[in-house]
Amino acid sequence: MIKMNQPAPNFEGVAAYQNGEFKNISLADYKGKWLVFFFYPEDFTFICPTEIRSFAQKEQAFKDLGAEVLAASTDSKWSHKAWFERDLQEVMYPSLADTNHSVSRDYDVLEESNGTANRGLFIIDPEGIVRYILISGGSVGRSVDETLRVLEALQTGERCPANWSRGEETLGKD
Protein backbone atom coordinates (compact mmCIF):
# COMPACT_ATOMS: atom_id res chain seq x y z
CA MET A 1 0.00 0.00 0.00
CA ILE A 2 1.28 3.42 -0.90
CA LYS A 3 1.70 5.88 1.96
CA MET A 4 2.39 9.59 2.13
CA ASN A 5 5.92 10.56 3.19
CA GLN A 6 7.10 6.96 2.76
CA PRO A 7 9.18 5.38 0.00
CA ALA A 8 7.27 4.95 -3.24
CA PRO A 9 6.50 1.34 -4.18
CA ASN A 10 9.26 0.02 -6.37
CA PHE A 11 8.75 -1.19 -9.89
CA GLU A 12 11.41 -2.59 -12.19
CA GLY A 13 11.67 -4.28 -15.52
CA VAL A 14 8.28 -2.96 -16.56
CA ALA A 15 7.77 -2.37 -20.28
CA ALA A 16 7.14 1.18 -21.38
CA TYR A 17 6.50 2.68 -24.77
CA GLN A 18 8.34 5.88 -25.69
CA ASN A 19 9.00 7.47 -29.09
CA GLY A 20 8.48 4.32 -31.13
CA GLU A 21 10.48 2.07 -28.83
CA PHE A 22 9.88 -0.30 -25.96
CA LYS A 23 12.15 -0.20 -22.96
CA ASN A 24 12.21 -1.56 -19.46
CA ILE A 25 11.99 1.05 -16.76
CA SER A 26 12.22 1.13 -12.99
CA LEU A 27 11.65 3.59 -10.20
CA ALA A 28 15.44 3.71 -9.79
CA ASP A 29 15.69 5.36 -13.22
CA TYR A 30 14.22 8.48 -11.61
CA LYS A 31 16.45 8.67 -8.54
CA GLY A 32 17.75 12.20 -8.06
CA LYS A 33 14.79 13.74 -9.92
CA TRP A 34 11.25 14.60 -9.05
CA LEU A 35 8.79 12.21 -10.67
CA VAL A 36 5.22 13.04 -11.67
CA PHE A 37 3.73 9.59 -12.10
CA PHE A 38 0.16 9.38 -13.31
CA PHE A 39 -2.18 6.50 -14.07
CA TYR A 40 -5.03 6.67 -16.55
CA PRO A 41 -7.82 4.11 -17.13
CA GLU A 42 -7.47 3.01 -20.75
CA ASP A 43 -6.03 3.68 -24.17
CA PHE A 44 -8.40 4.74 -26.97
CA THR A 45 -10.80 6.60 -24.68
CA PHE A 46 -12.25 10.11 -24.42
CA ILE A 47 -10.79 11.85 -21.36
CA CYS A 48 -7.41 10.11 -21.18
CA PRO A 49 -5.94 11.68 -24.34
CA THR A 50 -6.84 15.16 -23.07
CA GLU A 51 -4.75 14.54 -19.97
CA ILE A 52 -1.91 12.84 -21.81
CA ARG A 53 -1.70 15.73 -24.29
CA SER A 54 -1.87 18.30 -21.52
CA PHE A 55 1.06 16.66 -19.71
CA ALA A 56 2.93 16.60 -23.04
CA GLN A 57 2.27 20.31 -23.60
CA LYS A 58 3.69 21.10 -20.15
CA GLU A 59 6.51 18.55 -20.17
CA GLN A 60 9.19 21.22 -20.57
CA ALA A 61 7.79 23.10 -17.56
CA PHE A 62 8.17 19.91 -15.51
CA LYS A 63 11.71 19.41 -16.82
CA ASP A 64 12.53 23.02 -15.90
CA LEU A 65 11.60 22.06 -12.32
CA GLY A 66 13.84 18.98 -12.39
CA ALA A 67 10.90 16.60 -12.81
CA GLU A 68 10.16 13.78 -15.21
CA VAL A 69 6.69 12.68 -16.31
CA LEU A 70 5.67 9.02 -16.48
CA ALA A 71 2.24 7.72 -17.48
CA ALA A 72 0.81 4.25 -16.83
CA SER A 73 -2.22 2.16 -17.59
CA THR A 74 -3.01 -1.54 -17.53
CA ASP A 75 -3.05 -1.66 -21.33
CA SER A 76 -0.34 -3.60 -23.18
CA LYS A 77 2.75 -2.05 -24.69
CA TRP A 78 1.27 -2.90 -28.10
CA SER A 79 -1.90 -0.97 -27.32
CA HIS A 80 0.22 2.00 -26.19
CA LYS A 81 2.27 1.82 -29.40
CA ALA A 82 -0.81 1.71 -31.65
CA TRP A 83 -2.55 4.55 -29.83
CA PHE A 84 0.41 6.85 -29.36
CA GLU A 85 1.58 6.42 -32.95
CA ARG A 86 -1.91 7.04 -34.31
CA ASP A 87 -3.26 9.76 -32.01
CA LEU A 88 -0.59 11.02 -29.60
CA GLN A 89 2.55 11.55 -31.66
CA GLU A 90 3.46 14.70 -29.72
CA VAL A 91 3.95 12.75 -26.47
CA MET A 92 7.63 12.22 -25.68
CA TYR A 93 7.50 10.86 -22.11
CA PRO A 94 7.12 7.09 -21.51
CA SER A 95 3.89 5.23 -20.88
CA LEU A 96 4.24 2.17 -18.70
CA ALA A 97 2.32 -1.00 -19.62
CA ASP A 98 1.16 -2.54 -16.35
CA THR A 99 -0.41 -5.63 -17.87
CA ASN A 100 0.04 -7.78 -14.78
CA HIS A 101 -1.52 -5.00 -12.64
CA SER A 102 1.27 -5.15 -10.06
CA VAL A 103 2.21 -1.46 -10.26
CA SER A 104 -1.44 -0.30 -10.26
CA ARG A 105 -2.11 -2.53 -7.27
CA ASP A 106 1.01 -1.29 -5.40
CA TYR A 107 -0.05 2.31 -6.01
CA ASP A 108 -3.64 1.56 -4.88
CA VAL A 109 -5.28 2.64 -8.13
CA LEU A 110 -6.33 -0.74 -9.54
CA GLU A 111 -10.05 -1.16 -10.13
CA GLU A 112 -10.17 -4.89 -9.42
CA SER A 113 -13.63 -5.31 -10.94
CA ASN A 114 -12.47 -4.51 -14.47
CA GLY A 115 -8.65 -4.52 -14.38
CA THR A 116 -8.20 -0.84 -15.18
CA ALA A 117 -6.43 1.88 -13.23
CA ASN A 118 -8.28 4.75 -11.63
CA ARG A 119 -6.87 8.21 -12.24
CA GLY A 120 -3.96 8.36 -9.85
CA LEU A 121 -1.31 11.05 -9.60
CA PHE A 122 1.81 10.77 -7.47
CA ILE A 123 4.61 13.24 -6.97
CA ILE A 124 7.74 11.47 -5.78
CA ASP A 125 10.75 13.44 -4.59
CA PRO A 126 14.37 12.85 -5.70
CA GLU A 127 14.91 10.47 -2.77
CA GLY A 128 11.96 8.28 -3.82
CA ILE A 129 9.58 9.54 -1.12
CA VAL A 130 5.90 10.05 -1.94
CA ARG A 131 5.03 13.72 -1.39
CA TYR A 132 1.62 14.00 -3.06
CA ILE A 133 -1.22 11.62 -3.84
CA LEU A 134 -4.40 12.31 -5.80
CA ILE A 135 -6.77 9.51 -6.84
CA SER A 136 -10.08 10.09 -8.55
CA GLY A 137 -12.73 8.31 -10.56
CA GLY A 138 -12.59 8.05 -14.31
CA SER A 139 -15.07 10.72 -15.40
CA VAL A 140 -13.08 13.90 -14.60
CA GLY A 141 -9.69 14.80 -16.03
CA ARG A 142 -6.91 16.29 -13.91
CA SER A 143 -5.50 19.80 -14.03
CA VAL A 144 -1.90 19.71 -15.19
CA ASP A 145 -1.49 23.35 -14.14
CA GLU A 146 -2.49 22.35 -10.61
CA THR A 147 0.05 19.53 -10.71
CA LEU A 148 2.76 22.05 -11.65
CA ARG A 149 1.62 24.37 -8.85
CA VAL A 150 1.79 21.55 -6.29
CA LEU A 151 5.23 20.48 -7.51
CA GLU A 152 6.50 24.04 -7.16
CA ALA A 153 5.00 24.28 -3.67
CA LEU A 154 6.57 20.98 -2.59
CA GLN A 155 9.93 22.13 -3.88
CA THR A 156 9.89 25.17 -1.57
CA GLY A 157 10.15 22.84 1.42
CA GLU A 158 7.82 25.21 3.23
CA ARG A 159 4.14 25.40 4.16
CA CYS A 160 2.16 26.92 1.31
CA PRO A 161 -1.38 28.28 1.73
CA ALA A 162 -4.34 27.47 -0.49
CA ASN A 163 -3.97 28.81 -4.02
CA TRP A 164 -0.29 29.59 -3.44
CA SER A 165 1.68 30.39 -6.61
CA ARG A 166 5.41 30.68 -7.24
CA GLY A 167 6.73 34.00 -6.02
CA GLU A 168 4.10 34.38 -3.31
CA GLU A 169 4.79 34.31 0.42
CA THR A 170 4.90 30.94 2.10
CA LEU A 171 3.98 30.25 5.71
CA GLY A 172 7.49 29.20 6.70
CA LYS A 173 9.07 25.84 7.47
CA ASP A 174 7.41 23.00 9.32
N, C-alpha and C positions, 0 to 999 in steps of 0.2 A: 504494500500500500504506500502510495506517495504521501509524504508529509512535508509541510511547510518548514523551512529552515533546517531541513535534513538533506543528506545526500540524495541526488536524483537517482531513480532506479537505473541501473546500468542496462545497456543494450550493446551487443557487439555482433559483427558478422551478419548484420541485417542488410538485405538488398535494398538499394535505393536507385532511383532513376534520376539522372541529371544530364542535361544537354546531349541527349542521344546515346548515353552510355549507362551501363549498370555498374554499380560498385558496392562493395561492402562498407558499411559505416559503423561506427561505435560512438558511444558517448565520449570516450577518451579523445576522439578526433577534435573535440571542441574545448578541451582543457586549455585554460588560459584566456578564453573568450567568453563573452556573454552568449547565451543561446536562447533564441526565441523558437520554441518547439511547439508546433500546433498540429492538432489532429482534426481531420474533417471526415464526414460520414462516408462519402462515396464519390468515385469518379463518375463522369458523365451525368451530373445532376445540375440543379438550377442555382442554388446559393453558393455552393462550394467554389465554382470558378470565379465568382465575384470576390471572394476572400483571397483566393490564390493569386489572382491578378493584382489585388490591392497590396498584398505583401510584396509582390514583384515590383510594383511601381515605387514602393518605399524601401526596397532592399538596400540601396545606397545609403539612405538615412540610417538604417540599422548598422551597416558597415562603418559609417562615420562614428558611431558610438561604440565600436569594438564588438559588435554583435553579429552573429550568423543566424540565418533563418533556416529552419528545417520543418518540412511538412510531413504528415504521415496519415495513412488510412489503411484499412484492412484489405484493400484491393491488391491485386498482384502487380509485380513489376511490369508485366506485359500490358496490363490495363493502363497503368501510369504512362507507359511509353506511347501507346495508341492515342490516349487522350491528350497528353502534353504535346505530342507532335502534330496532332490535328487542330487542337483548339487553344493551346497555351504555350505557344512557341516563345513568348517573351519571358517565360519563367526560367531563371538561371539557377536557383537554389534547388537542392535535392528534395525528392519526395520518397519517403521510406515506405516500403511495401511490407506491412505487418500481417502477412497471410496466416501465420500461426497464432495470431492475436496475443502473443506474449507481451509485446511492448504496450499495446492498448490496455491489457489487463493490469500490468505493473503500474501504469499511469492512471488507473481507475477511470478510464473513459469507455471501456468496452460495453456495448449494449449486448448482453449475452443472448437476448431473445432473437436477434437477427444477425449477429456477428459483425456489426459495424461499430465504428467509433463515434461517440458523441463529440461535439465541438469542445475540445480541450485546448487550453493555452497555458504554457509553462515558461516562465523566465527563470533560467538557471544561470547562476553567477560563474565567474571564471574558475572557481574552486569546485564546481559541480554541485553547489547547494541550491535547492529550490527556493526562490525568493518571491514567486508570484504564481498563483493558480487561479484559473478561470475555467469553469466547465458549464456548458449550457446545452439545451436541447437543439435539435437540428433545424428549427424553422427560422432562426434569426442569426444573421451573419454578424461577425465581430467588427469592431472598429480598430483598424490598424493604427490610426492616429492616436487612439487611446493607448494602444500597446506601446507605441513610441514614447508617449508621455510617461507611462508607468516605468519604462526602462530608464528614462532620464531621471526620474524621481529616485528610483532604487540606486542609481549610480551616484547620487549625492551622498549617500550614507547617512542622511539626516531624515528627520520626520517632515513630511510634506503634507500640507493641508489639502482638503478637497479642491479639485480644479486647479491645483498647482501647475504652473508651466515653467519651463527653463527660464532662468533669469529672475524669477520671483523669490521673495523671502521664504526661507524654510523655517521650521519651528525648532531648529537646533538638533543636536545629537541625542540619541537614546540614553 
